[in-house]
């Protein structure tokens, strides 16, 4: 973050470091694949946010030209409008005034429509990207959905429905921590699209993504609290150096 704004480069570096940590501790896991996908999204987000922040000059020139033609046409029409020699009666004046107001309203609507084309184009692209982030947030949630602390604290009878669950309490806490970090980064990526784009629709979509990721993180936090409380995990200690890649952990 620099000058109160999010730095896409720093966010990308953070995602790459998180991907490396996940791939080191849980190689060949589905969560590692999600981290790889989040890296690609971050790279595209940087380019997309830069594109949204820049003005579309060809479109602006075209809009200004069309607006000028419309206004010039209105002025020429009023200039060449013949006036009756005997003056305007009240009824005629009301008709002329009503017609003029209708024309002005239509012209203002046309100018507003032309002026909002750039915003609508950028909004559509931002909403597509934000929808992608909403989808990956649900994917992250699906990966942590079956990671129940009960399986490491008090294992029940294994069944053939799900793969064997061999995670230790520490490994499970790392897995859930990684999910929380990815959800937090997802919300930050969404914020990239609107930090230089003031649009209420895009802002609402970003707020929805941030609310979604915050709610999903809260669910994971409840699982972590159970692990830390019952198993005696230390939530505040720094993460140990990642061990060499071992066998793939189940999802």
C-alpha positions in Angstrom: 0.0 0.0 0.0 1.3 3.4 -1.0 -0.3 6.8 -0.5 -3.4 5.2 0.9 -4.0 3.0 -2.2 -3.6 -0.7 -2.8 -0.5 -1.7 -4.7 -1.3 -4.5 -7.2 2.4 -5.5 -7.3 2.5 -6.1 -3.5 -0.8 -8.1 -3.6 0.6 -10.2 -6.4 3.8 -10.9 -4.3 1.7 -11.8 -1.3 -0.4 -14.3 -3.3 2.7 -15.9 -4.8 4.3 -16.3 -1.4 1.0 -17.9 -0.1 1.0 -20.2 -3.1 4.5 -21.3 -2.3 3.7 -21.9 1.4 0.6 -24.0 0.4 2.5 -26.0 -2.2 5.3 -26.7 0.2 3.1 -28.0 3.1 0.3 -29.5 1.0 1.8 -30.4 -2.4 -0.5 -31.7 -5.2 -3.5 -30.8 -3.1 -6.6 -29.1 -4.4 -5.9 -26.1 -2.2 -2.6 -25.6 -4.0 -4.5 -25.6 -7.3 -6.9 -22.9 -5.9 -3.8 -20.9 -4.9 -2.4 -21.2 -8.4 -5.8 -20.0 -9.8 -5.8 -17.0 -7.4 -2.3 -16.1 -8.7 -3.6 -15.9 -12.2 -6.6 -13.9 -11.2 -4.3 -11.4 -9.3 -2.2 -10.9 -12.4 -5.3 -10.2 -14.5 -6.7 -8.0 -11.8 -3.7 -5.7 -12.0 -4.0 -5.2 -15.7 -7.8 -4.8 -15.5 -7.7 -2.2 -12.7 -5.1 -0.2 -14.7 -7.4 -0.4 -17.8 -10.4 0.8 -15.7 -8.4 3.7 -14.3 -7.3 5.0 -17.7 -9.7 7.2 -19.8 -10.9 5.7 -23.1 -9.8 8.6 -25.3 -11.2 7.5 -28.7 -14.6 7.0 -27.0 -14.5 10.3 -25.2 -13.6 12.1 -28.5 -16.5 10.4 -30.3 -18.9 11.3 -27.5 -17.8 15.0 -27.4 -18.1 15.2 -31.2 -21.6 13.8 -31.2 -22.6 16.0 -28.2 -21.3 19.1 -30.0 -23.2 18.2 -33.2 -26.4 17.8 -31.2 -26.0 21.1 -29.4 -25.0 22.9 -32.6 -28.1 21.5 -34.4 -30.3 22.8 -31.6 -28.8 26.2 -31.8 -29.1 26.4 -35.6 -32.8 25.2 -35.3 -33.6 27.9 -32.8 -31.7 30.5 -34.8 -33.5 29.8 -38.1 -36.9 29.4 -36.5 -39.3 31.9 -38.0 -41.4 34.0 -35.6 -44.9 35.1 -36.4 -45.2 38.8 -37.4 -48.2 39.4 -35.2 -46.5 38.0 -32.1 -47.4 34.9 -30.1 -50.7 34.5 -28.4 -50.8 32.8 -25.0 -51.9 29.4 -26.4 -49.3 29.5 -29.1 -46.6 30.4 -26.6 -47.6 27.5 -24.4 -47.4 25.1 -27.3 -44.0 26.4 -28.4 -42.7 26.3 -24.8 -44.0 22.7 -24.3 -42.4 21.6 -27.5 -39.1 23.3 -26.6 -39.0 21.7 -23.1 -39.6 18.2 -24.7 -36.8 18.8 -27.1 -34.4 19.9 -24.4 -35.3 16.9 -22.2 -34.6 14.5 -25.1 -31.3 16.3 -25.9 -30.2 16.2 -22.3 -31.1 12.5 -22.1 -29.1 11.8 -25.3 -26.1 13.7 -23.9 -26.3 11.8 -20.6 -26.6 8.5 -22.4 -23.5 9.3 -24.5 -21.6 10.5 -21.5 -22.3 7.4 -19.5 -21.1 4.9 -22.2 -17.5 4.8 -20.9 -18.7 4.2 -17.3 -21.0 1.4 -18.4 -18.3 -0.3 -20.4 -15.9 -0.1 -17.4 -18.6 -1.2 -15.1 -19.4 -4.3 -17.2 -15.8 -5.4 -17.2 -15.4 -4.7 -13.5 -18.5 -6.7 -12.6 -17.3 -9.7 -14.7 -14.0 -9.7 -12.8 -15.8 -9.3 -9.4 -18.1 -12.2 -10.3 -14.9 -14.3 -10.8 -13.7 -13.4 -7.3 -17.1 -14.3 -5.8 -16.9 -17.7 -7.5 -13.4 -18.5 -6.2 -14.4 -17.5 -2.7 -17.0 -20.2 -2.8 -14.4 -22.6 -4.2 -12.2 -21.9 -1.2 -15.1 -22.4 1.1 -15.8 -25.8 -0.5 -12.2 -26.9 0.2 -12.5 -26.1 3.9 -16.1 -27.4 4.3 -15.2 -31.0 5.2 -12.2 -30.0 7.3 -13.9 -30.6 10.7 -11.9 -30.3 13.9 -13.8 -33.3 15.2 -11.8 -35.6 12.9 -8.5 -34.8 14.6 -9.8 -34.2 18.1 -12.1 -37.3 18.4 -12.0 -39.4 15.3 -15.0 -41.4 14.5 -15.4 -44.5 12.4 -13.9 -44.1 8.9 -16.2 -44.8 5.9 -15.6 -45.5 2.3 -17.6 -42.4 1.2 -14.8 -39.9 1.8 -11.0 -40.3 1.4 -9.0 -41.2 4.6 -8.4 -38.1 6.6 -4.8 -38.2 8.0 -4.2 -34.6 9.0 -2.8 -33.8 12.4 -4.3 -30.9 14.4 -1.4 -28.7 13.4 -1.8 -29.5 9.7 -5.5 -28.8 9.9 -4.8 -25.5 11.5 -2.4 -24.6 8.7 -4.9 -25.6 6.1 -7.7 -23.5 7.6 -5.3 -20.6 8.1 -4.4 -20.7 4.4 -8.1 -20.7 3.5 -8.6 -17.6 5.6 -5.6 -15.8 4.0 -6.9 -16.6 0.5 -10.3 -15.2 1.4 -8.8 -12.0 2.8 -6.7 -11.6 -0.3 -9.8 -12.2 -2.5 -11.5 -9.2 -0.8 -8.4 -7.0 -1.4 -8.3 -8.0 -5.1 -11.9 -6.9 -5.4 -11.1 -3.5 -3.9 -8.5 -3.0 -6.7 -11.2 -2.6 -9.3 -12.9 0.4 -7.6 -10.0 2.4 -6.0 -9.8 4.5 -9.2 -13.3 3.9 -10.4 -16.2 5.7 -8.7 -19.2 3.7 -9.6 -22.0 2.9 -7.2 -22.9 -0.4 -8.9 -19.3 -1.7 -8.9 -18.9 -0.5 -5.3 -21.9 -2.5 -4.2 -20.6 -5.6 -5.9 -17.2 -5.2 -4.2 -18.9 -4.7 -0.8 -20.9 -7.9 -1.4 -17.6 -9.9 -2.1 -16.0 -8.4 1.0 -19.0 -9.3 3.1 -19.0 -12.8 1.6 -15.3 -13.4 2.3 -15.6 -12.0 5.8 -18.5 -14.3 6.6 -16.7 -17.3 5.3 -13.6 -16.4 7.3 -15.7 -16.2 10.4 -16.9 -19.8 9.9 -13.2 -20.9 9.5 -12.4 -18.9 12.6 -14.8 -20.9 14.6 -13.1 -24.1 13.6 -9.7 -22.7 14.5 -11.0 -21.6 17.9 -12.1 -25.2 18.6 -8.6 -26.5 17.6 -6.7 -23.9 19.6 -9.0 -24.3 22.7 -9.3 -28.1 22.8 -5.9 -29.2 21.3 -3.9 -26.3 22.9 -2.7 -24.8 19.6 -0.9 -21.4 19.9 -2.8 -19.1 17.5 -0.4 -16.2 17.9 2.9 -18.0 17.3 4.7 -17.4 13.9 4.6 -20.1 11.4 7.6 -22.5 11.4 9.8 -22.8 8.4 8.0 -24.9 5.8 9.3 -28.5 5.7 10.5 -30.2 2.4 7.6 -31.3 0.2 6.2 -34.6 1.4 3.3 -36.8 0.2 0.2 -35.1 -1.1 -2.3 -34.3 1.6 -6.0 -35.2 1.0 -8.5 -32.4 0.3 
